[in-house]
Amino acid sequence: MTRILISPSKFVLGAGELYKLGDYVSELGSKAVIVAYNDDYARVRDALDTGLAGMKAAHAAFGGEASDAEIGRIVRIVEEKEADILIGLGGGKALDAAKAVATLTGNPVIIIPTIASTDAPCSALAVIYQESGAFKRYMKLPKNPDLVLVDSEVIARAPTRFLVAGMGDALATVFEARACAKAYANNMSGGQSTLAALAIAETCYKTLLEDAVKAKAACDAKVVTRALENIIEANVLLSGLGFESSGLAAAHAVHDGLTVLNETHGFYHGEKVAFGTIVQLVLENADSETIRTVFAFCKSVSLPTCLADLGILDLDDGRLMMVAKASCAEGETMCNMPFVVTPADVAAAIRAADKLGGTI
C-alpha cells in the first residue's frame, strides 16, 4: 500500500506576523487579490496596509458562501485584475473560496485565518456549499496552500467562540484518524495514513485536553499566551495535517448531515463536528472512560453535547432520517468507518448521543 502525507509548503505562527505579509507575498507574486468578508478585512486593515505597503492588492469582498457561483465571481475579478497571487483572509468559507479560486486560475495562495475555528487553512481541500448554506461537495485541490500565516494577536482579539469551535473540529481528528487506520481507508490525498500523521492526530488530542481551558481564558482576556498558541497550532496545523493525511470518518459525515436542518445554520462547523464526534463514539461503542473524557472536555469549553445545544429542539423521526441519510450519502466519509454504517445506525446513534448529553 502507498502511504502519503501532504502539508502546506510553509506554516508561520506568531504575534505580529501580519505586519510582515509583504515579505511573504513578494516570494510568490506581485499582484494580489484578497478574498475576505468586509468585516474581517476592516478588522485587520491597519496591519494589511502596513504589511502590503507599496504592493498592488485588490479586495474581493466575500459573499458569504463558498458556492460555485461565488467562486466563479471571484475568478472573474482575478482575471480582470491580472492578479498572480491569491490571499484568503478570514474564516473557513472565505479561505476555501480563495483556495478554490487559486486552483482554477493557476495562482499560488496565501491563507491567513483571522480566527482559529477550523482546520481548513492547511488543507488541499475546499468544502463547496449550496447557496442555501447546505453542504454540496468536497473539492479536492492539486496542492496545499503555499503559505499559512497565523497572527496570534489577531486570533486573541477574535470572539472566543471561534476558538472553541476550532477545538470542536480538532477534537474529531484523532477519533477519525483511528477509524480510518482500522478500516485501511484512504486519506484525503488517496493514500494510506503515515505513522507521522497518526502521531500528529494523537498530539492534537493531547494538546486539547491539556491547554484548551487555559487558551479559552487567554482569548477571553484577549491576550497571547503559550497555551493559546498551542491551541491555535492544534486547531489549525495539527488538526489540518491529522485529518488530511489520516482521513475523515463519521464525525464529519454527521456534520454534513446536520446541515440539512435549518436550525443548525447559525452554528459553526466545529460546533456541529463536536456533536458528530460524540455520535461517532456511540457508533463505535467506545469505552466509558473515553466517552466521559470527551463529554467533560466539551462541557469545560462549552461545546455542544446534545441536539438542544445546536438549536434542535424538536427532531421528529422523519427529519432525523433526513440527517441520517445525508450522513451516509454516496461520497460521504461515513464509508471510512471500519464497519458498515446504515442510516438507521446513524439515527439511533444520534438519539443515544443526545440522551447521553443530557445525563453525563
Secondary structure, 3 states (H helix, E strand, C coil): CCECCCCCCCEEEECCHHHHHHHHHCCCCCEEEEEECHHHHHHCHHHHHHHCCCCEEEEEECCCCCCHHHHHHHHHHHHHHCCCEEEEEECHHHHHHHHHHHHHHCCCEEEEECCCCCCHHHCCEEEEECCCCCEEEEEECCCCCCEEEEEHHHHHHCCHHHHHHHHHHHHHHHHHHHHHHHHCCCCCCCCECCHHHHHHHHHHHHHHHHHHHHHHHHHHCCCCCHHHHHHHHHHHHHHHHHHHHHCCCHHHHHHHHHCCCHHHHHCCHHHHHHHHHHHHHHHHCCCHHHHHHHHHHHHHHCCCCCHHHHCCCCCCHHHHHHHHHHHCCCCCHHHHCCCCCCHHHHHHHHHHHHHHHCCC
